[in-house]
């Protein structure tokens, strides 16, 4: 198995201006991973010949394969061809046969050819053409000894087709590739630093297979990656590493790969005959919508919704508190006892506040289960884009963990 390093360069000023999201590089990265190619750098560069050439030179100094995506159109700001030619010190050469293919493609699409479409028939000297049957811009490959610059269109549909049908077969032919396989364990009810500490340096410092942690919205991905000659060997490595991880932190793992927290939680609720009551004020559709979308209506005993936290507070005059967090915790216990259920979730969020400093209560969430409550407060309110995701994931992760502690007898 040969070790091959790659770099991806996404070309387009619109990426740097934030007008579009570069999903092409993400797609290419996954495909490279699947065939065992190591990716260490991803670069975005604007439509400028000099900067494109510079980025390619830098990439060639540290990678075996450079995949350049975008900038292959017919207009004056499509500069990838010239940038690559400059980077390797080769002239652009016109290919009449390539232009004939472009004409045929335009005829198929019933589109009008203009004079500037001839730009697409110019390739760096000695470049290998990548025929594009699903678009008008051909790709190409420039080989520099054992290294290769591969240029593909930026139109996602065309890029994906050429990567699958031409680029991957080429890479398999040029290099002795193995496979990189990933497996994702999903943890909840624990902080990232605590989980990191429990897994320990011995496992976290492994190079192959390896472990990586990524925290988001109340859950943590524990990514296991193995590089091997074939899928069977990679699976053996992953199985062994997963067993070691589960031995250390298995009580916090709720699923793997595509398992969703709400689906796992609902299965847990049904298995133990537990029902939920939920109060959402100011932030509608946080937890309730996710549970209902996952088919969890049968697990909800009651749902109370209020336009503002103040309306929720006024609805329970028997509760006295000095803060939203304190009220949410008391209200969760009160609702659980009133409805005669195991668990209650209370969410209060200021509908007029977006991002704010964490020195005020803009959102509070509390979970009561059995005999104890957990609560959290945030400095951002319901107007913040991520509030709903942060609050719902944290709330469900705490409910899942509390139930696991009770029914699995965890300390």
Secondary structure by P-SEA (a helix, b strand, c coil): cbbbbbbbbbbcccccccccccaaaaaaaaaaaaacccccbbbbbcccaaaaaaaaaaaaacccbbbbcccccccccccaaaaaaaaabbbbbbbaaaaaaaaaaaaaaccccccccccccccccccccccccccccccbbbbcccbbbbbbbcaaaaaaaaaaccaaaaaaaacbbbbbbbbbbbbccccaaaaaaaaccccccccccbbbbbbcccbbbbbbbbbcccaaaaaaaaaaaaaaaaacccccccccccccaaaaaaaaaaaabbbbbbbbcccccccaaaaaaacccccccbbbbbccaaaaaaaccccccccaaaaaaaaaaaaaaaacccbbbbbbbcccccccccccccbbbbbbcccccccccccccccccaaaaaaaaaaaaaaaaaaaaaccccc
